[in-house]
Amino acid sequence: MIDPYQVLGIGRGASEDEIKSAYREMARKYHPDSYRDNPLSDLAAEKMKEINEAYDAIMLERRGGGGIGNSGGGSSQFQDIRRMVAAKRVTEAEELLDGVPAHNRDAELHFLKGSVQYTRGWLDDAYENFRHASQMNPGNQEYRAALNQLEWQRRTGRPHGGAYRTDPNVRGCDICDFCSAMICADCCCQCMGGRGLCC
């Protein structure tokens, strides 16, 4: 593999913020959506794959998970995005998610995209991404719980903490509301003799 720092155009002494900034800039430049119906689309997709691998390798190395060249998959990047969503840094999280090429978009990406949309109050879009994540990985309880929560909200029109909203200009429920609702649902399941979400 080419030196990942070279791929992102940064030095080995770059800070984490500089790494993320370089990654976002490269992801915007080579995002496959910018090359639709373009003869360079295959090259852009390859470049985007190389950029993602470089970012993952650097972040894995920085977190002590191994040296450059070890395969880290996409998990370190998604862990960063989970932290961003929890901290309500949804614009940054969405930029990173949008930079992932279409052929690398797995259930975790759809779940995180849905989480970003939920935080913004874009509940119809969030529902579609949670549904897609659950279809791709039907055994994942976290994805299923998120989908069940939004299905309940669609049926009742009353999510925990406010009215059902789909207008992107309206501030949505925050992630704490979402977690509280899932905990409440889990308690109800256990009280009714079910196993709950954690089992």
Secondary structure, DSSP 8 states (H G I E B T S, - for coil): ---HHHHHT--TT--HHHHHHHHHHHHHHH-GGGGTT-TTHHHHHHHHHHHHHHHHHHHHHHTTS--TTS--TTHHHHHHHHHHHHTT-HHHHHHHHHTS-GGG--HHHHHHHHHHHHHHT-HHHHHHHHHHHHHH-TT-HHHHHHHHHHHHHHHHS--TTS-----TTS----HHHHHHHHHHHHHHHHHTT---S--
